[in-house]
Amino acid sequence: MATDVNAHITGTVWKIETAVGQAVHEGDTVVILESMKMEMPIEAPCSGTVSEVRIKEGQSVTEGQPLLVIAEG
């Protein structure tokens, strides 16, 4: 099963903390967004392996936009 990790705010991708093929655990910071001069961490909602990164650092994103995909298991 795959889980999308979505932006919870509109902002700019400040830093991507993971890569395709990397194992992550529930609660790990996977992306940091910047909004209104504040850094907002996006955490993995589940444990698994990052199967797709859909964004680039410096990219603008909107609330609800998929940022990456985690293959659970």
N, CA, C and O atoms as CSV, one atom per row, in Angstrom:
chain,resi,resn,atom,element,x,y,z
A,1,MET,N,N,0.845,-1.178,0.000
A,1,MET,CA,C,0.000,0.000,0.000
A,1,MET,C,C,0.889,1.240,0.000
A,1,MET,O,O,1.926,1.268,0.663
A,2,ALA,N,N,0.484,2.250,-0.736
A,2,ALA,CA,C,1.251,3.497,-0.823
A,2,ALA,C,C,0.462,4.631,-0.176
A,2,ALA,O,O,-0.763,4.692,-0.278
A,3,THR,N,N,1.181,5.515,0.484
A,3,THR,CA,C,0.560,6.650,1.157
A,3,THR,C,C,1.160,7.943,0.631
A,3,THR,O,O,2.379,8.120,0.647
A,4,ASP,N,N,0.297,8.856,0.161
A,4,ASP,CA,C,0.755,10.186,-0.238
A,4,ASP,C,C,1.025,11.010,1.006
A,4,ASP,O,O,0.284,10.937,1.986
A,5,VAL,N,N,2.088,11.793,0.960
A,5,VAL,CA,C,2.380,12.766,2.008
A,5,VAL,C,C,2.084,14.131,1.395
A,5,VAL,O,O,2.746,14.544,0.443
A,6,ASN,N,N,1.091,14.831,1.942
A,6,ASN,CA,C,0.619,16.086,1.372
A,6,ASN,C,C,1.048,17.289,2.204
A,6,ASN,O,O,1.293,17.185,3.406
A,7,ALA,N,N,1.129,18.430,1.531
A,7,ALA,CA,C,1.428,19.694,2.219
A,7,ALA,C,C,0.232,20.072,3.081
A,7,ALA,O,O,-0.908,20.010,2.621
A,8,HIS,N,N,0.479,20.459,4.313
A,8,HIS,CA,C,-0.622,20.891,5.179
A,8,HIS,C,C,-0.778,22.407,5.186
A,8,HIS,O,O,-1.680,22.944,5.829
A,9,ILE,N,N,0.113,23.095,4.461
A,9,ILE,CA,C,0.039,24.548,4.314
A,9,ILE,C,C,0.522,24.924,2.908
A,9,ILE,O,O,1.187,24.131,2.242
A,10,THR,N,N,0.187,26.122,2.471
A,10,THR,CA,C,0.741,26.673,1.243
A,10,THR,C,C,2.077,27.306,1.591
A,10,THR,O,O,2.178,28.033,2.580
A,11,GLY,N,N,3.103,27.042,0.794
A,11,GLY,CA,C,4.414,27.604,1.083
A,11,GLY,C,C,5.431,27.206,0.031
A,11,GLY,O,O,5.083,26.864,-1.100
A,12,THR,N,N,6.690,27.257,0.422
A,12,THR,CA,C,7.807,26.921,-0.456
A,12,THR,C,C,8.564,25.751,0.157
A,12,THR,O,O,8.767,25.699,1.370
A,13,VAL,N,N,8.979,24.816,-0.688
A,13,VAL,CA,C,9.781,23.682,-0.215
A,13,VAL,C,C,11.156,24.224,0.158
A,13,VAL,O,O,11.931,24.628,-0.708
A,14,TRP,N,N,11.449,24.228,1.451
A,14,TRP,CA,C,12.726,24.750,1.930
A,14,TRP,C,C,13.800,23.672,1.872
A,14,TRP,O,O,14.923,23.930,1.437
A,15,LYS,N,N,13.451,22.446,2.317
A,15,LYS,CA,C,14.425,21.358,2.316
A,15,LYS,C,C,13.705,20.018,2.236
A,15,LYS,O,O,12.685,19.802,2.890
A,16,ILE,N,N,14.262,19.119,1.416
A,16,ILE,CA,C,13.770,17.746,1.340
A,16,ILE,C,C,14.714,16.899,2.181
A,16,ILE,O,O,15.914,16.838,1.911
A,17,GLU,N,N,14.169,16.250,3.198
A,17,GLU,CA,C,14.974,15.517,4.174
A,17,GLU,C,C,15.106,14.031,3.875
A,17,GLU,O,O,15.657,13.287,4.687
A,18,THR,N,N,14.611,13.587,2.726
A,18,THR,CA,C,14.631,12.170,2.381
A,18,THR,C,C,14.857,12.011,0.888
A,18,THR,O,O,14.912,13.002,0.160
A,19,ALA,N,N,14.989,10.782,0.428
A,19,ALA,CA,C,15.197,10.504,-0.994
A,19,ALA,C,C,14.517,9.184,-1.354
A,19,ALA,O,O,14.192,8.382,-0.478
A,20,VAL,N,N,14.306,8.973,-2.646
A,20,VAL,CA,C,13.709,7.721,-3.119
A,20,VAL,C,C,14.573,6.555,-2.652
A,20,VAL,O,O,15.796,6.574,-2.791
A,21,GLY,N,N,13.916,5.545,-2.099
A,21,GLY,CA,C,14.609,4.352,-1.618
A,21,GLY,C,C,14.984,4.400,-0.149
A,21,GLY,O,O,15.414,3.394,0.416
A,22,GLN,N,N,14.826,5.562,0.477
A,22,GLN,CA,C,15.186,5.706,1.893
A,22,GLN,C,C,14.054,5.211,2.791
A,22,GLN,O,O,12.883,5.502,2.547
A,23,ALA,N,N,14.413,4.466,3.822
A,23,ALA,CA,C,13.435,4.018,4.813
A,23,ALA,C,C,13.120,5.166,5.762
A,23,ALA,O,O,14.018,5.893,6.185
A,24,VAL,N,N,11.848,5.327,6.093
A,24,VAL,CA,C,11.415,6.345,7.054
A,24,VAL,C,C,10.508,5.688,8.085
A,24,VAL,O,O,9.900,4.649,7.830
A,25,HIS,N,N,10.432,6.305,9.235
A,25,HIS,CA,C,9.561,5.828,10.309
A,25,HIS,C,C,8.476,6.867,10.568
A,25,HIS,O,O,8.683,8.062,10.357
A,26,GLU,N,N,7.340,6.406,11.018
A,26,GLU,CA,C,6.249,7.311,11.344
A,26,GLU,C,C,6.766,8.418,12.264
A,26,GLU,O,O,7.393,8.141,13.287
A,27,GLY,N,N,6.499,9.669,11.893
A,27,GLY,CA,C,6.922,10.813,12.698
A,27,GLY,C,C,8.238,11.442,12.257
A,27,GLY,O,O,8.583,12.532,12.714
A,28,ASP,N,N,8.987,10.763,11.364
A,28,ASP,CA,C,10.223,11.357,10.836
A,28,ASP,C,C,9.892,12.588,9.998
A,28,ASP,O,O,8.894,12.600,9.277
A,29,THR,N,N,10.720,13.616,10.089
A,29,THR,CA,C,10.563,14.781,9.221
A,29,THR,C,C,11.064,14.402,7.837
A,29,THR,O,O,12.203,13.962,7.679
A,30,VAL,N,N,10.192,14.578,6.817
A,30,VAL,CA,C,10.563,14.217,5.452
A,30,VAL,C,C,10.743,15.444,4.552
A,30,VAL,O,O,11.506,15.402,3.587
A,31,VAL,N,N,10.050,16.516,4.866
A,31,VAL,CA,C,10.140,17.758,4.095
A,31,VAL,C,C,9.972,18.925,5.066
A,31,VAL,O,O,9.245,18.821,6.053
A,32,ILE,N,N,10.645,20.028,4.779
A,32,ILE,CA,C,10.436,21.249,5.550
A,32,ILE,C,C,9.921,22.310,4.588
A,32,ILE,O,O,10.564,22.630,3.588
A,33,LEU,N,N,8.745,22.852,4.910
A,33,LEU,CA,C,8.165,23.930,4.121
A,33,LEU,C,C,8.401,25.255,4.830
A,33,LEU,O,O,8.491,25.311,6.057
A,34,GLU,N,N,8.498,26.308,4.050
A,34,GLU,CA,C,8.611,27.654,4.613
A,34,GLU,C,C,7.355,28.413,4.231
A,34,GLU,O,O,6.970,28.455,3.062
A,35,SER,N,N,6.721,29.013,5.229
A,35,SER,CA,C,5.520,29.806,5.011
A,35,SER,C,C,5.531,30.959,5.999
A,35,SER,O,O,5.700,30.753,7.201
A,36,MET,N,N,5.352,32.151,5.501
A,36,MET,CA,C,5.341,33.367,6.339
A,36,MET,C,C,6.581,33.429,7.231
A,36,MET,O,O,6.497,33.749,8.417
A,37,LYS,N,N,7.735,33.115,6.635
A,37,LYS,CA,C,9.039,33.167,7.299
A,37,LYS,C,C,9.177,32.168,8.453
A,37,LYS,O,O,10.038,32.328,9.317
A,38,MET,N,N,8.334,31.149,8.462
A,38,MET,CA,C,8.414,30.100,9.477
A,38,MET,C,C,8.690,28.773,8.789
A,38,MET,O,O,8.147,28.501,7.718
A,39,GLU,N,N,9.536,27.943,9.402
A,39,GLU,CA,C,9.813,26.608,8.880
A,39,GLU,C,C,8.825,25.626,9.506
A,39,GLU,O,O,8.695,25.552,10.727
A,40,MET,N,N,8.135,24.879,8.655
A,40,MET,CA,C,7.110,23.944,9.105
A,40,MET,C,C,7.481,22.530,8.658
A,40,MET,O,O,7.458,22.243,7.461
A,41,PRO,N,N,7.825,21.638,9.599
A,41,PRO,CA,C,8.179,20.271,9.209
A,41,PRO,C,C,6.954,19.463,8.790
A,41,PRO,O,O,5.874,19.593,9.367
A,42,ILE,N,N,7.149,18.627,7.775
A,42,ILE,CA,C,6.131,17.668,7.344
A,42,ILE,C,C,6.647,16.296,7.775
A,42,ILE,O,O,7.759,15.906,7.418
A,43,GLU,N,N,5.842,15.574,8.538
A,43,GLU,CA,C,6.269,14.286,9.085
A,43,GLU,C,C,5.653,13.123,8.313
A,43,GLU,O,O,4.556,13.229,7.765
A,44,ALA,N,N,6.382,12.018,8.286
A,44,ALA,CA,C,5.869,10.797,7.661
A,44,ALA,C,C,4.665,10.300,8.465
A,44,ALA,O,O,4.767,10.148,9.683
A,45,PRO,N,N,3.530,10.042,7.810
A,45,PRO,CA,C,2.353,9.557,8.525
A,45,PRO,C,C,2.415,8.062,8.828
A,45,PRO,O,O,1.584,7.541,9.572
A,46,CYS,N,N,3.413,7.367,8.245
A,46,CYS,CA,C,3.547,5.933,8.424
A,46,CYS,C,C,5.009,5.541,8.207
A,46,CYS,O,O,5.808,6.346,7.727
A,47,SER,N,N,5.346,4.322,8.556
A,47,SER,CA,C,6.686,3.797,8.287
A,47,SER,C,C,6.690,3.115,6.931
A,47,SER,O,O,5.677,2.562,6.501
A,48,GLY,N,N,7.832,3.156,6.260
A,48,GLY,CA,C,7.960,2.504,4.962
A,48,GLY,C,C,9.171,3.016,4.216
A,48,GLY,O,O,10.135,3.487,4.819
A,49,THR,N,N,9.113,2.921,2.894
A,49,THR,CA,C,10.205,3.350,2.033
A,49,THR,C,C,9.681,4.417,1.072
A,49,THR,O,O,8.611,4.257,0.485
A,50,VAL,N,N,10.430,5.493,0.914
A,50,VAL,CA,C,10.040,6.560,-0.011
A,50,VAL,C,C,10.130,6.007,-1.433
A,50,VAL,O,O,11.199,5.588,-1.876
A,51,SER,N,N,8.999,6.009,-2.144
A,51,SER,CA,C,8.976,5.456,-3.496
A,51,SER,C,C,8.950,6.537,-4.572
A,51,SER,O,O,9.253,6.270,-5.735
A,52,GLU,N,N,8.584,7.767,-4.177
A,52,GLU,CA,C,8.513,8.850,-5.158
A,52,GLU,C,C,8.607,10.190,-4.447
A,52,GLU,O,O,7.970,10.399,-3.415
A,53,VAL,N,N,9.408,11.101,-5.005
A,53,VAL,CA,C,9.463,12.487,-4.526
A,53,VAL,C,C,8.918,13.341,-5.660
A,53,VAL,O,O,9.456,13.326,-6.767
A,54,ARG,N,N,7.852,14.085,-5.387
A,54,ARG,CA,C,7.147,14.816,-6.442
A,54,ARG,C,C,7.457,16.313,-6.460
A,54,ARG,O,O,6.824,17.062,-7.203
A,55,ILE,N,N,8.412,16.755,-5.661
A,55,ILE,CA,C,8.713,18.173,-5.526
A,55,ILE,C,C,10.212,18.405,-5.613
A,55,ILE,O,O,11.005,17.464,-5.586
A,56,LYS,N,N,10.586,19.680,-5.719
A,56,LYS,CA,C,11.993,20.081,-5.710
A,56,LYS,C,C,12.158,21.208,-4.704
A,56,LYS,O,O,11.218,21.960,-4.446
A,57,GLU,N,N,13.357,21.326,-4.134
A,57,GLU,CA,C,13.620,22.429,-3.211
A,57,GLU,C,C,13.437,23.752,-3.956
A,57,GLU,O,O,13.864,23.903,-5.101
A,58,GLY,N,N,12.794,24.700,-3.282
A,58,GLY,CA,C,12.529,26.006,-3.868
A,58,GLY,C,C,11.185,26.097,-4.570
A,58,GLY,O,O,10.758,27.186,-4.954
A,59,GLN,N,N,10.513,24.963,-4.743
A,59,GLN,CA,C,9.222,24.923,-5.429
A,59,GLN,C,C,8.109,25.434,-4.526
A,59,GLN,O,O,8.103,25.158,-3.326
A,60,SER,N,N,7.177,26.173,-5.092
A,60,SER,CA,C,5.984,26.592,-4.358
A,60,SER,C,C,4.972,25.461,-4.380
A,60,SER,O,O,4.792,24.801,-5.404
A,61,VAL,N,N,4.304,25.233,-3.239
A,61,VAL,CA,C,3.287,24.201,-3.136
A,61,VAL,C,C,2.035,24.777,-2.489
A,61,VAL,O,O,2.090,25.777,-1.773
A,62,THR,N,N,0.918,24.133,-2.751
A,62,THR,CA,C,-0.341,24.563,-2.156
A,62,THR,C,C,-0.810,23.535,-1.138
A,62,THR,O,O,-0.406,22.373,-1.179
A,63,GLU,N,N,-1.656,23.973,-0.234
A,63,GLU,CA,C,-2.205,23.073,0.782
A,63,GLU,C,C,-2.883,21.889,0.115
A,63,GLU,O,O,-3.694,22.065,-0.794
A,64,GLY,N,N,-2.552,20.673,0.563
A,64,GLY,CA,C,-3.135,19.453,0.025
A,64,GLY,C,C,-2.366,18.846,-1.130
A,64,GLY,O,O,-2.680,17.737,-1.563
A,65,GLN,N,N,-1.353,19.557,-1.644
A,65,GLN,CA,C,-0.574,19.047,-2.772
A,65,GLN,C,C,0.294,17.877,-2.338
A,65,GLN,O,O,0.959,17.957,-1.306
A,66,PRO,N,N,0.301,16.770,-3.119
A,66,PRO,CA,C,1.177,15.632,-2.778
A,66,PRO,C,C,2.653,16.022,-2.908
A,66,PRO,O,O,3.065,16.606,-3.910
A,67,LEU,N,N,3.433,15.692,-1.889
A,67,LEU,CA,C,4.859,16.010,-1.879
A,67,LEU,C,C,5.706,14.788,-2.195
A,67,LEU,O,O,6.671,14.868,-2.955
A,68,LEU,N,N,5.333,13.650,-1.602
A,68,LEU,CA,C,6.046,12.404,-1.860
A,68,LEU,C,C,5.148,11.234,-1.530
A,68,LEU,O,O,4.060,11.397,-0.978
A,69,VAL,N,N,5.628,10.035,-1.884
A,69,VAL,CA,C,4.850,8.808,-1.668
A,69,VAL,C,C,5.689,7.843,-0.847
A,69,VAL,O,O,6.875,7.648,-1.115
A,70,ILE,N,N,5.057,7.238,0.163
A,70,ILE,CA,C,5.718,6.232,0.998
A,70,ILE,C,C,5.034,4.898,0.757
A,70,ILE,O,O,3.820,4.765,0.910
A,71,ALA,N,N,5.842,3.907,0.373
A,71,ALA,CA,C,5.342,2.534,0.238
A,71,ALA,C,C,5.449,1.887,1.617
A,71,ALA,O,O,6.547,1.705,2.141
A,72,GLU,N,N,4.310,1.546,2.193
A,72,GLU,CA,C,4.288,0.993,3.539
A,72,GLU,C,C,4.802,-0.443,3.554
A,72,GLU,O,O,4.655,-1.200,2.595
A,73,GLY,N,N,5.421,-0.786,4.707
A,73,GLY,CA,C,5.853,-2.166,4.870
A,73,GLY,C,C,7.338,-2.307,5.041
A,73,GLY,O,O,7.840,-3.422,5.189
